[in-house]
Every structure is written in C-alpha cells, then in structure tokens.
Amino acid sequence: MENGGVDDAVVWIDEIQRGKAFSFPPAQIDQKNCTYLPHVVLMQVGDVSITSQDPIPHSVHTHAQHHRDYNESMSSLQSDISLSFLQPDVISVRCDLHGWMQAYVVVAKNPYYAISENGGKYKLDGVPMGHYRLKVWSESLGASEQEIVVEAGKPTRADFILKSPTAQASGANQP
C-alpha cells in the first residue's frame, strides 16, 4: 500500500459485450524462495504455467467455484506444470507444505481487466464509449463497484474506497 493505494487489486468492467480482443500475456506463476510470484495473475480462458525455482518440494493446491480443484506435487524432478481453467473464475492457489504461500488466478470474462500496482494505479485501454459497471476486488479489502461513463477522446478516472471484508458477504462480487 502506497499513499493509501492498494496493489494487486483486480479492476474490471463487468458485462461488456463489445470492443477489443484479449491481449493478456501468457499466464505464469513461479515458486521462488517459498513465495508465489506474482501474487495475482490475470488470464484469459486457457492454461496457467506454474514453475518452481526452489530446491525443496511444494504443492499446488487450487480451490475455485467453477473449476475442479487441482492438487499437484512439485519438486526438482517435477518443476513445471500446466493447469487448465476454461471459464471465468477466481482461483486460490496454495502450497499445503508451506501455509504462507498463496496466490490468486483470475480468469477474465472479457479483455477489460487490470491489476493495480504502484500504489493502486490501474489502466483499462480501448474501452468503447458507453455506460458501464466498474468493479474492484482485493483479497484483503473485499470488493466495490461504481457506474462509469466513457466518452470519446476523454480519459475516465475512477477511484475506489475499499472497506474491510468483514462488512461484506464472503466471496461477493469477486471477478
């Protein structure tokens, strides 16, 4: 958190039916120094590649609402795996051997998703003119949403105030 901003929050436009094509980079997670890097991965429907640079064993145990759970072992003999996620969802990734290791994979339903960084900054490019519902989700601060209007040739700014998830229903408004 920098200047009150939140890193690793997922921001997206919900229910947009037109515009640009997906252009996300290939989805990859690395296990390095007993940490999942990056902490939040954004991907389109498809496969996420998980690699380990650590000399010790790990597990990759996923939990999702719309996908089957995976529980794969990784070691110096098996240091690369690929997992398929074929519909939008938020997937929790944990290592059963090292309880502090956790990451999230967000499978986007459209190309208008971003992950905040540098103190909460995010950018959604190529959004067609119109009225939209913009949403945000943070693993530790919950979710929020607001209406936005995108006009031709004008930047649209949207700031969020996230509240403690104890005041919100568990899992509500996840991407």
N, CA and C atoms as a LAMMPS dump frame, in Angstrom:
ITEM: TIMESTEP
0
ITEM: NUMBER OF ATOMS
525
ITEM: BOX BOUNDS ff ff ff
-5.0000000000000000e+02 5.0000000000000000e+02
-5.0000000000000000e+02 5.0000000000000000e+02
-5.0000000000000000e+02 5.0000000000000000e+02
ITEM: ATOMS id mol type element x y z
1 1 1 N 0.846 -1.18 0
2 1 2 C 0 0 0
3 1 3 C 0.892 1.243 0
4 2 1 N 0.638 2.143 -0.905
5 2 2 C 1.422 3.376 -1.026
6 2 3 C 0.434 4.531 -1.185
7 3 1 N 0.56 5.551 -0.332
8 3 2 C -0.344 6.705 -0.378
9 3 3 C -1.807 6.281 -0.329
10 4 1 N -2.098 5.254 0.445
11 4 2 C -3.471 4.794 0.571
12 4 3 C -3.936 3.907 -0.558
13 5 1 N -3.095 3.67 -1.558
14 5 2 C -3.478 2.833 -2.692
15 5 3 C -3.198 1.362 -2.415
16 6 1 N -3.891 0.509 -3.136
17 6 2 C -3.792 -0.933 -2.934
18 6 3 C -3.204 -1.591 -4.179
19 7 1 N -2.112 -2.318 -3.997
20 7 2 C -1.53 -3.108 -5.078
21 7 3 C -2.238 -4.454 -5.148
22 8 1 N -2.198 -5.084 -6.293
23 8 2 C -2.741 -6.431 -6.525
24 8 3 C -4.261 -6.512 -6.393
25 9 1 N -4.958 -5.401 -6.562
26 9 2 C -6.422 -5.433 -6.646
27 9 3 C -6.79 -5.643 -8.116
28 10 1 N -7.84 -6.388 -8.356
29 10 2 C -8.302 -6.633 -9.726
30 10 3 C -9.434 -5.652 -10.014
31 11 1 N -9.291 -4.91 -11.118
32 11 2 C -10.288 -3.929 -11.545
33 11 3 C -10.797 -4.381 -12.909
34 12 1 N -12.131 -4.354 -13.098
35 12 2 C -12.665 -4.795 -14.374
36 12 3 C -14.005 -4.146 -14.678
37 13 1 N -14.319 -4.131 -15.961
38 13 2 C -15.632 -3.699 -16.417
39 13 3 C -16.485 -4.951 -16.545
40 14 1 N -17.609 -4.928 -15.896
41 14 2 C -18.477 -6.098 -15.886
42 14 3 C -19.463 -6.039 -17.055
43 15 1 N -19.711 -7.179 -17.651
44 15 2 C -20.761 -7.329 -18.661
45 15 3 C -20.593 -6.442 -19.892
46 16 1 N -19.378 -6.241 -20.357
47 16 2 C -19.157 -5.513 -21.605
48 16 3 C -19.172 -6.536 -22.744
49 17 1 N -19.881 -6.223 -23.805
50 17 2 C -20.093 -7.192 -24.886
51 17 3 C -19.396 -6.829 -26.194
52 18 1 N -18.687 -5.697 -26.225
53 18 2 C -18.038 -5.291 -27.467
54 18 3 C -16.688 -4.691 -27.148
55 19 1 N -15.906 -4.439 -28.204
56 19 2 C -14.617 -3.792 -28.005
57 19 3 C -13.471 -4.639 -28.5
58 20 1 N -12.341 -4.528 -27.83
59 20 2 C -11.097 -5.152 -28.288
60 20 3 C -11.053 -6.65 -27.972
61 21 1 N -10.065 -7.291 -28.573
62 21 2 C -9.819 -8.712 -28.314
63 21 3 C -8.887 -8.853 -27.108
64 22 1 N -8.838 -10.051 -26.535
65 22 2 C -7.91 -10.323 -25.445
66 22 3 C -6.478 -10.117 -25.919
67 23 1 N -5.65 -9.56 -25.043
68 23 2 C -4.228 -9.413 -25.353
69 23 3 C -3.385 -9.63 -24.1
70 24 1 N -3.865 -10.482 -23.192
71 24 2 C -3.112 -10.761 -21.972
72 24 3 C -1.864 -11.572 -22.298
73 25 1 N -0.774 -11.353 -21.57
74 25 2 C 0.408 -12.209 -21.766
75 25 3 C 0.11 -13.62 -21.262
76 26 1 N 0.913 -14.607 -21.654
77 26 2 C 0.702 -15.966 -21.146
78 26 3 C 0.708 -15.969 -19.615
79 27 1 N -0.187 -16.739 -19.027
80 27 2 C -0.325 -16.791 -17.574
81 27 3 C 0.764 -17.678 -16.984
82 28 1 N 1.557 -17.101 -16.079
83 28 2 C 2.654 -17.829 -15.46
84 28 3 C 2.773 -17.47 -13.989
85 29 1 N 3.063 -18.481 -13.177
86 29 2 C 3.361 -18.294 -11.753
87 29 3 C 4.667 -19.028 -11.486
88 30 1 N 5.523 -18.411 -10.687
89 30 2 C 6.77 -19.062 -10.289
90 30 3 C 6.772 -19.236 -8.777
91 31 1 N 7.331 -20.348 -8.329
92 31 2 C 7.586 -20.569 -6.91
93 31 3 C 9.054 -20.255 -6.683
94 32 1 N 9.299 -19.172 -5.947
95 32 2 C 10.669 -18.734 -5.731
96 32 3 C 10.814 -18.273 -4.291
97 33 1 N 11.792 -18.84 -3.59
98 33 2 C 12.014 -18.519 -2.172
99 33 3 C 10.732 -18.704 -1.362
100 34 1 N 10.03 -19.787 -1.642
101 34 2 C 8.786 -20.147 -0.937
102 34 3 C 7.727 -19.054 -1.021
103 35 1 N 7.648 -18.447 -2.196
104 35 2 C 6.64 -17.423 -2.474
105 35 3 C 6.121 -17.648 -3.885
106 36 1 N 4.82 -17.426 -4.083
107 36 2 C 4.265 -17.443 -5.432
108 36 3 C 4.436 -16.055 -6.037
109 37 1 N 5.032 -16.008 -7.224
110 37 2 C 5.249 -14.742 -7.925
111 37 3 C 4.685 -14.84 -9.335
112 38 1 N 3.839 -13.924 -9.748
113 38 2 C 3.251 -12.837 -8.976
114 38 3 C 2.165 -13.361 -8.033
115 39 1 N 1.728 -12.483 -7.168
116 39 2 C 0.707 -12.857 -6.184
117 39 3 C -0.675 -12.979 -6.827
118 40 1 N -0.949 -12.153 -7.82
119 40 2 C -2.219 -12.203 -8.548
120 40 3 C -1.903 -12.292 -10.043
121 41 1 N -2.484 -13.285 -10.708
122 41 2 C -2.285 -13.495 -12.136
123 41 3 C -3.616 -13.298 -12.843
124 42 1 N -3.583 -12.529 -13.904
125 42 2 C -4.762 -12.278 -14.723
126 42 3 C -4.596 -13.049 -16.022
127 43 1 N -5.623 -13.795 -16.414
128 43 2 C -5.513 -14.587 -17.632
129 43 3 C -6.844 -14.675 -18.342
130 44 1 N -6.775 -14.967 -19.631
131 44 2 C -7.979 -15.323 -20.369
132 44 3 C -8.153 -16.831 -20.215
133 45 1 N -9.285 -17.339 -20.636
134 45 2 C -9.546 -18.775 -20.572
135 45 3 C -8.388 -19.52 -21.216
136 46 1 N -7.91 -20.573 -20.547
137 46 2 C -6.799 -21.363 -21.077
138 46 3 C -5.978 -21.982 -19.975
139 47 1 N -4.653 -21.978 -20.152
140 47 2 C -3.747 -22.645 -19.228
141 47 3 C -2.869 -21.635 -18.498
142 48 1 N -2.56 -21.968 -17.241
143 48 2 C -1.564 -21.229 -16.478
144 48 3 C -0.379 -22.172 -16.261
145 49 1 N 0.804 -21.663 -16.495
146 49 2 C 2.037 -22.421 -16.316
147 49 3 C 2.604 -22.099 -14.936
148 50 1 N 2.926 -23.131 -14.167
149 50 2 C 3.497 -22.945 -12.838
150 50 3 C 4.853 -23.635 -12.812
151 51 1 N 5.878 -22.875 -12.417
152 51 2 C 7.231 -23.409 -12.345
153 51 3 C 7.774 -23.208 -10.935
154 52 1 N 8.797 -23.975 -10.6
155 52 2 C 9.442 -23.827 -9.299
156 52 3 C 10.94 -23.688 -9.479
157 53 1 N 11.494 -22.654 -8.875
158 53 2 C 12.937 -22.467 -8.843
159 53 3 C 13.52 -22.934 -7.511
160 54 1 N 12.641 -23.353 -6.59
161 54 2 C 13.094 -23.752 -5.265
162 54 3 C 13.646 -25.171 -5.262
163 55 1 N 14.663 -25.43 -4.453
164 55 2 C 15.235 -26.775 -4.375
165 55 3 C 14.434 -27.714 -3.467
166 56 1 N 13.361 -27.213 -2.882
167 56 2 C 12.548 -28.021 -1.963
168 56 3 C 11.179 -28.317 -2.581
169 57 1 N 10.499 -29.356 -2.105
170 57 2 C 9.179 -29.694 -2.653
171 57 3 C 8.117 -28.644 -2.306
172 58 1 N 7.138 -28.532 -3.188
173 58 2 C 5.956 -27.698 -2.983
174 58 3 C 4.75 -28.469 -3.485
175 59 1 N 3.577 -27.985 -3.107
176 59 2 C 2.356 -28.479 -3.742
177 59 3 C 1.65 -27.282 -4.363
178 60 1 N 0.835 -27.567 -5.335
179 60 2 C -0.015 -26.548 -5.948
180 60 3 C -1.433 -27.048 -5.742
181 61 1 N -2.127 -26.436 -4.786
182 61 2 C -3.475 -26.86 -4.425
183 61 3 C -4.428 -25.705 -4.734
184 62 1 N -5.311 -25.913 -5.711
185 62 2 C -6.223 -24.847 -6.128
186 62 3 C -7.622 -25.082 -5.567
187 63 1 N -8.315 -23.976 -5.362
188 63 2 C -9.722 -24.006 -4.961
189 63 3 C -10.446 -22.97 -5.804
190 64 1 N -11.528 -23.396 -6.436
191 64 2 C -12.271 -22.495 -7.315
192 64 3 C -13.757 -22.786 -7.211
193 65 1 N -14.56 -21.825 -7.6
194 65 2 C -16.005 -22.002 -7.588
195 65 3 C -16.475 -22.75 -8.831
196 66 1 N -15.868 -22.461 -9.997
197 66 2 C -16.36 -23.007 -11.261
198 66 3 C -15.417 -23.996 -11.937
199 67 1 N -14.383 -24.429 -11.243
200 67 2 C -13.42 -25.379 -11.792
201 67 3 C -13.137 -26.476 -10.785
202 68 1 N -12.651 -27.586 -11.29
203 68 2 C -12.249 -28.648 -10.373
204 68 3 C -11.012 -28.193 -9.621
205 69 1 N -10.824 -28.723 -8.425
206 69 2 C -9.625 -28.425 -7.658
207 69 3 C -8.468 -29.273 -8.172
208 70 1 N -7.29 -28.677 -8.213
209 70 2 C -6.064 -29.4 -8.521
210 70 3 C -5.268 -29.542 -7.235
211 71 1 N -4.501 -30.619 -7.119
212 71 2 C -3.564 -30.791 -6.014
213 71 3 C -2.352 -31.526 -6.576
214 72 1 N -1.377 -30.763 -7.061
215 72 2 C -0.216 -31.307 -7.762
216 72 3 C 1.048 -31.126 -6.923
217 73 1 N 1.919 -32.126 -6.949
218 73 2 C 3.207 -32.046 -6.259
219 73 3 C 4.26 -31.491 -7.205
220 74 1 N 5.156 -30.693 -6.638
221 74 2 C 6.278 -30.161 -7.416
222 74 3 C 7.561 -30.421 -6.644
223 75 1 N 8.615 -30.737 -7.377
224 75 2 C 9.925 -30.991 -6.78
225 75 3 C 10.981 -30.707 -7.843
226 76 1 N 12.223 -30.993 -7.517
227 76 2 C 13.28 -30.786 -8.506
228 76 3 C 13.095 -31.725 -9.702
229 77 1 N 12.361 -32.827 -9.521
230 77 2 C 12.082 -33.749 -10.626
231 77 3 C 10.864 -33.308 -11.445
232 78 1 N 9.965 -32.581 -10.831
233 78 2 C 8.741 -32.092 -11.491
234 78 3 C 8.63 -30.601 -11.179
235 79 1 N 9.332 -29.772 -11.965
236 79 2 C 9.393 -28.344 -11.641
237 79 3 C 8.51 -27.476 -12.521
238 80 1 N 7.762 -28.094 -13.455
239 80 2 C 6.855 -27.347 -14.33
240 80 3 C 5.543 -28.096 -14.453
241 81 1 N 4.433 -27.381 -14.263
242 81 2 C 3.113 -27.963 -14.509
243 81 3 C 2.259 -26.939 -15.239
244 82 1 N 1.189 -27.412 -15.829
245 82 2 C 0.235 -26.545 -16.518
246 82 3 C -1.166 -26.939 -16.055
247 83 1 N -1.968 -25.952 -15.684
248 83 2 C -3.338 -26.184 -15.233
249 83 3 C -4.3 -25.455 -16.168
250 84 1 N -5.414 -26.091 -16.499
251 84 2 C -6.399 -25.512 -17.414
252 84 3 C -7.584 -24.937 -16.654
253 85 1 N -7.977 -23.725 -17.048
254 85 2 C -9.161 -23.072 -16.496
255 85 3 C -9.973 -22.542 -17.678
256 86 1 N -11.147 -23.132 -17.89
257 86 2 C -11.876 -22.923 -19.136
258 86 3 C -13.113 -22.038 -19.024
259 87 1 N -13.27 -21.343 -17.891
260 87 2 C -14.328 -20.351 -17.771
261 87 3 C -13.93 -19.326 -16.712
262 88 1 N -14.54 -18.136 -16.746
263 88 2 C -14.172 -17.086 -15.789
264 88 3 C -14.325 -17.559 -14.343
265 89 1 N -13.379 -17.154 -13.503
266 89 2 C -13.384 -17.591 -12.107
267 89 3 C -12.26 -16.885 -11.364
268 90 1 N -12.275 -16.989 -10.036
269 90 2 C -11.16 -16.6 -9.185
270 90 3 C -10.679 -17.873 -8.516
271 91 1 N -9.418 -18.203 -8.717
272 91 2 C -8.863 -19.448 -8.211
273 91 3 C -7.812 -19.131 -7.157
274 92 1 N -7.99 -19.691 -5.986
275 92 2 C -6.997 -19.581 -4.923
276 92 3 C -5.965 -20.682 -5.131
277 93 1 N -4.691 -20.322 -5.034
278 93 2 C -3.592 -21.277 -5.203
279 93 3 C -2.787 -21.272 -3.907
280 94 1 N -2.62 -22.444 -3.309
281 94 2 C -1.873 -22.566 -2.051
282 94 3 C -0.886 -23.712 -2.121
283 95 1 N 0.095 -23.64 -1.259
284 95 2 C 1.024 -24.746 -1.073
285 95 3 C 0.692 -25.382 0.271
286 96 1 N 0.315 -26.656 0.261
287 96 2 C -0.032 -27.352 1.501
288 96 3 C 1.185 -27.562 2.398
289 97 1 N 2.38 -27.544 1.83
290 97 2 C 3.595 -27.763 2.607
291 97 3 C 4.105 -26.492 3.286
292 98 1 N 3.717 -25.347 2.732
293 98 2 C 4.147 -24.039 3.257
294 98 3 C 2.919 -23.139 3.301
295 99 1 N 2.245 -23.106 4.431
296 99 2 C 0.947 -22.46 4.576
297 99 3 C 0.894 -20.992 4.222
298 100 1 N 2.021 -20.304 4.243
299 100 2 C 2.039 -18.876 3.915
300 100 3 C 2.027 -18.623 2.414
301 101 1 N 2.296 -19.655 1.626
302 101 2 C 2.347 -19.474 0.169
303 101 3 C 0.933 -19.454 -0.408
304 102 1 N 0.549 -18.317 -0.966
305 102 2 C -0.771 -18.18 -1.566
306 102 3 C -0.705 -17.21 -2.737
307 103 1 N -1.496 -17.522 -3.759
308 103 2 C -1.635 -16.639 -4.921
309 103 3 C -3.069 -16.757 -5.413
310 104 1 N -3.42 -15.906 -6.368
311 104 2 C -4.743 -15.953 -6.987
312 104 3 C -4.59 -15.911 -8.495
313 105 1 N -5.408 -16.694 -9.169
314 105 2 C -5.509 -16.655 -10.621
315 105 3 C -6.909 -16.152 -10.938
316 106 1 N -6.995 -15.072 -11.686
317 106 2 C -8.285 -14.52 -12.091
318 106 3 C -8.447 -14.784 -13.58
319 107 1 N -9.432 -15.617 -13.909
320 107 2 C -9.739 -15.912 -15.311
321 107 3 C -10.805 -14.905 -15.736
322 108 1 N -10.429 -14.012 -16.634
323 108 2 C -11.283 -12.887 -17.033
324 108 3 C -12.37 -13.325 -18.004
325 109 1 N -13.512 -12.665 -17.898
326 109 2 C -14.595 -12.949 -18.849
327 109 3 C -14.599 -11.999 -20.035
328 110 1 N -13.747 -10.961 -19.986
329 110 2 C -13.589 -10.048 -21.113
330 110 3 C -12.191 -9.431 -21.024
331 111 1 N -11.739 -8.705 -22.034
332 111 2 C -10.377 -8.163 -22.012
333 111 3 C -10.201 -6.891 -21.18
334 112 1 N -11.258 -6.428 -20.514
335 112 2 C -11.186 -5.181 -19.762
336 112 3 C -10.986 -5.449 -18.273
337 113 1 N -9.832 -6.011 -17.952
338 113 2 C -9.394 -6.299 -16.583
339 113 3 C -7.991 -5.727 -16.418
340 114 1 N -7.669 -5.327 -15.195
341 114 2 C -6.321 -4.86 -14.877
342 114 3 C -6.025 -5.195 -13.424
343 115 1 N -4.749 -5.263 -13.103
344 115 2 C -4.296 -5.449 -11.724
345 115 3 C -3.625 -4.155 -11.295
346 116 1 N -4.031 -3.631 -10.148
347 116 2 C -3.451 -2.379 -9.664
348 116 3 C -2.022 -2.602 -9.176
349 117 1 N -1.223 -1.565 -9.351
350 117 2 C 0.176 -1.595 -8.898
351 117 3 C 0.61 -0.173 -8.61
352 118 1 N 1.833 -0.007 -8.141
353 118 2 C 2.384 1.329 -7.862
354 118 3 C 1.438 2.185 -7.025
355 119 1 N 0.954 1.62 -5.928
356 119 2 C 0.091 2.378 -5.032
357 119 3 C -1.339 2.496 -5.493
358 120 1 N -1.83 1.505 -6.21
359 120 2 C -3.236 1.469 -6.584
360 120 3 C -3.551 1.919 -7.992
361 121 1 N -2.554 2.203 -8.786
362 121 2 C -2.814 2.663 -10.159
363 121 3 C -3.18 1.478 -11.058
364 122 1 N -4.105 1.74 -11.954
365 122 2 C -4.518 0.747 -12.944
366 122 3 C -4.942 1.492 -14.202
367 123 1 N -4.985 0.765 -15.316
368 123 2 C -5.401 1.385 -16.569
369 123 3 C -6.115 0.349 -17.418
370 124 1 N -7.263 0.716 -17.936
371 124 2 C -8.023 -0.105 -18.878
372 124 3 C -8.02 0.638 -20.206
373 125 1 N -7.422 0.031 -21.228
374 125 2 C -7.294 0.671 -22.539
375 125 3 C -8.361 0.188 -23.503
376 126 1 N -8.697 1.042 -24.468
377 126 2 C -9.551 0.647 -25.579
378 126 3 C -11.003 0.405 -25.224
379 127 1 N -11.486 1.034 -24.167
380 127 2 C -12.88 0.84 -23.76
381 127 3 C -13.786 1.658 -24.683
382 128 1 N -14.769 1.008 -25.323
383 128 2 C -15.692 1.754 -26.187
384 128 3 C -16.544 2.74 -25.373
385 129 1 N -17.015 3.79 -26.046
386 129 2 C -17.899 4.749 -25.372
387 129 3 C -19.1 4.012 -24.797
388 130 1 N -19.561 4.49 -23.638
389 130 2 C -20.765 3.908 -23.065
390 130 3 C -20.802 4.003 -21.552
391 131 1 N -21.87 3.47 -20.99
392 131 2 C -22.09 3.403 -19.546
393 131 3 C -21.753 1.987 -19.103
394 132 1 N -20.961 1.884 -18.023
395 132 2 C -20.505 0.575 -17.558
396 132 3 C -20.532 0.488 -16.039
397 133 1 N -20.465 -0.728 -15.56
398 133 2 C -20.293 -1.005 -14.149
399 133 3 C -18.844 -1.442 -13.978
400 134 1 N -18.061 -0.628 -13.242
401 134 2 C -16.655 -0.91 -12.962
402 134 3 C -16.566 -1.533 -11.573
403 135 1 N -15.844 -2.652 -11.483
404 135 2 C -15.735 -3.371 -10.216
405 135 3 C -14.273 -3.509 -9.816
406 136 1 N -14.053 -3.699 -8.517
407 136 2 C -12.724 -3.94 -7.98
408 136 3 C -12.831 -4.999 -6.895
409 137 1 N -11.788 -5.838 -6.807
410 137 2 C -11.708 -6.858 -5.761
411 137 3 C -10.28 -6.94 -5.255
412 138 1 N -10.142 -6.97 -3.941
413 138 2 C -8.856 -7.167 -3.286
414 138 3 C -9.02 -8.312 -2.297
415 139 1 N -8.036 -9.2 -2.249
416 139 2 C -8.153 -10.35 -1.349
417 139 3 C -8.315 -9.934 0.104
418 140 1 N -7.7 -8.836 0.519
419 140 2 C -7.752 -8.441 1.923
420 140 3 C -8.782 -7.352 2.226
421 141 1 N -9.217 -6.617 1.202
422 141 2 C -10.126 -5.499 1.448
423 141 3 C -11.492 -5.649 0.803
424 142 1 N -11.747 -6.767 0.171
425 142 2 C -13.075 -7.016 -0.365
426 142 3 C -13.319 -6.411 -1.731
427 143 1 N -14.567 -6.031 -1.96
428 143 2 C -14.999 -5.609 -3.29
429 143 3 C -15.789 -4.313 -3.228
430 144 1 N -15.84 -3.648 -4.377
431 144 2 C -16.639 -2.441 -4.519
432 144 3 C -16.968 -2.295 -5.997
433 145 1 N -17.92 -1.438 -6.311
434 145 2 C -18.278 -1.18 -7.703
435 145 3 C -18.878 0.197 -7.835
436 146 1 N -18.845 0.7 -9.062
437 146 2 C -19.438 2.005 -9.354
438 146 3 C -19.768 2.095 -10.835
439 147 1 N -20.679 2.991 -11.147
440 147 2 C -21.025 3.27 -12.538
441 147 3 C -20.01 4.25 -13.108
442 148 1 N -19.627 4.029 -14.371
443 148 2 C -18.749 4.977 -15.056
444 148 3 C -19.33 5.274 -16.43
445 149 1 N -18.947 6.413 -16.964
446 149 2 C -19.318 6.796 -18.319
447 149 3 C -18.024 7.053 -19.079
448 150 1 N -17.842 6.349 -20.191
449 150 2 C -16.664 6.533 -21.033
450 150 3 C -17.102 7.365 -22.235
451 151 1 N -16.412 8.519 -22.413
452 151 2 C -16.722 9.407 -23.525
453 151 3 C -15.572 9.396 -24.525
454 152 1 N -15.886 9.643 -25.778
455 152 2 C -14.876 9.641 -26.843
456 152 3 C -13.818 10.703 -26.585
457 153 1 N -12.555 10.311 -26.675
458 153 2 C -11.45 11.253 -26.579
459 153 3 C -11.173 11.81 -25.201
460 154 1 N -11.858 11.33 -24.174
461 154 2 C -11.652 11.84 -22.818
462 154 3 C -11.255 10.691 -21.897
463 155 1 N -10.229 10.897 -21.074
464 155 2 C -9.904 9.857 -20.091
465 155 3 C -10.991 9.803 -19.019
466 156 1 N -11.254 8.624 -18.524
467 156 2 C -12.219 8.428 -17.448
468 156 3 C -11.448 8.012 -16.21
469 157 1 N -11.68 8.674 -15.111
470 157 2 C -10.994 8.348 -13.859
471 157 3 C -12.011 7.767 -12.889
472 158 1 N -11.61 6.703 -12.222
473 158 2 C -12.465 6.094 -11.208
474 158 3 C -11.601 5.662 -10.034
475 159 1 N -11.912 6.183 -8.874
476 159 2 C -11.233 5.813 -7.636
477 159 3 C -12.207 5.026 -6.764
478 160 1 N -11.665 4.107 -5.993
479 160 2 C -12.483 3.282 -5.115
480 160 3 C -12.041 3.464 -3.675
481 161 1 N -12.988 3.312 -2.762
482 161 2 C -12.685 3.206 -1.342
483 161 3 C -13.118 1.81 -0.934
484 162 1 N -12.131 1.004 -0.562
485 162 2 C -12.422 -0.373 -0.175
486 162 3 C -12.591 -0.456 1.33
487 163 1 N -13.573 -1.249 1.748
488 163 2 C -13.865 -1.418 3.166
489 163 3 C -13.484 -2.821 3.599
490 164 1 N -13.339 -2.994 4.866
491 164 2 C -12.977 -4.291 5.414
492 164 3 C -13.966 -5.357 4.96
493 165 1 N -13.459 -6.531 4.57
494 165 2 C -14.356 -7.592 4.085
495 165 3 C -15.277 -8.139 5.171
496 166 1 N -15.017 -7.838 6.44
497 166 2 C -15.902 -8.313 7.498
498 166 3 C -17.286 -7.698 7.376
499 167 1 N -17.359 -6.556 6.688
500 167 2 C -18.647 -5.884 6.495
501 167 3 C -19.349 -6.366 5.233
502 168 1 N -18.703 -7.276 4.481
503 168 2 C -19.264 -7.741 3.215
504 168 3 C -19.481 -9.246 3.263
505 169 1 N -20.348 -9.72 2.434
506 169 2 C -20.579 -11.163 2.329
507 169 3 C -19.353 -11.829 1.738
508 170 1 N -18.998 -12.984 2.239
509 170 2 C -17.828 -13.692 1.762
510 170 3 C -17.978 -14.051 0.272
511 171 1 N -16.965 -13.678 -0.514
512 171 2 C -16.953 -14.017 -1.932
513 171 3 C -17.815 -13.128 -2.808
514 172 1 N -18.5 -12.16 -2.226
515 172 2 C -19.395 -11.32 -3.022
516 172 3 C -18.604 -10.488 -4.016
517 173 1 N -19.119 -10.394 -5.221
518 173 2 C -18.566 -9.547 -6.275
519 173 3 C -17.141 -9.9 -6.685
520 174 1 N -16.719 -11.122 -6.486
521 174 2 C -15.393 -11.495 -6.967
522 174 3 C -15.415 -11.53 -8.483
523 175 1 N -14.275 -11.238 -9.098
524 175 2 C -14.234 -11.238 -10.56
525 175 3 C -14.487 -12.607 -11.154
